[in-house]
Amino acid sequence: MSDSPKGFDWPALMRVAYQQLGLKPEEFWRLTPTEFMMLLGPETGAAPMGRDAFEALLARFPDTSQEGGDD
């Protein structure tokens, strides 16, 4: 038995495309993966780190040189 990913769940993707999005098969197959993901709507995951959060993280953990250079 392999632990490698199985790839796309094509039947599930086609069900979403045809039933929920109302796409025709030829429309679905012409889409790029990025276009299809955009049609599905906004991601529900965490938003990328904003500049303010990055600056706070940088202030808390400043870059330092391990070699004692002019950083």
N, C-alpha and C positions, 0 to 999 in steps of 0.2 A: 504494500500500500504506500502511496506517495503522499508527502505533505505539501506538495507544490500547489499553487492556486489553480483552480479549474478554469479561470477565464470568465468571460461574460456569460450571464444567464440569458441567452438569446430569447427563449420563450417569454420570460418575464419582461424583458425590454420591449418585445413586440406587442405584448398585451397592453403595456402602458401606452405605447405609441398609437396603437389602433383603437383601443377602447377609451382611454382617458384623454388622449390628445387629438383623436380623430384623424390621424394621419393615414394616408393611403400607403400601401407597401412601397411603391416607387419613391414617395416622398421620404419615408423612413430610411431607405437604403441610400439615398443621396446625401443625407445629413452626415456631418462629421461628428465624432463623439462630443466635441465641445458644443456644437450647435444643439445636439440632443440634450445635453445637460442644462443648457440655458433654457430650453423649452420646459424642462421639469420644474424650474423655479429656483428661488434663492436657496443656497445651502443652509442647512440647519446647524452646521458645526460652529465652532468658535471663530470669531472674527480675527483677522490678522492683528498683530500687535501695532498699536498706533505710535506716533512719534513721541508723545508724552510718556507712555509706558516704557518705550525704548530708552529715553533719556534718564528716567528714574532707575532703570536697570543698570545702565552704564555708570551712573553716579554711585550706585551701591557696589558694583563690581567693575571698577575701572580696569582698562587694559594696562598691563605692566609688562615690561621687558624682562625676560628671564636671563638675558645676557648682559644687563646693565648698560645698555646703549642710551641714546638720546631720546627715548620715547617720552 
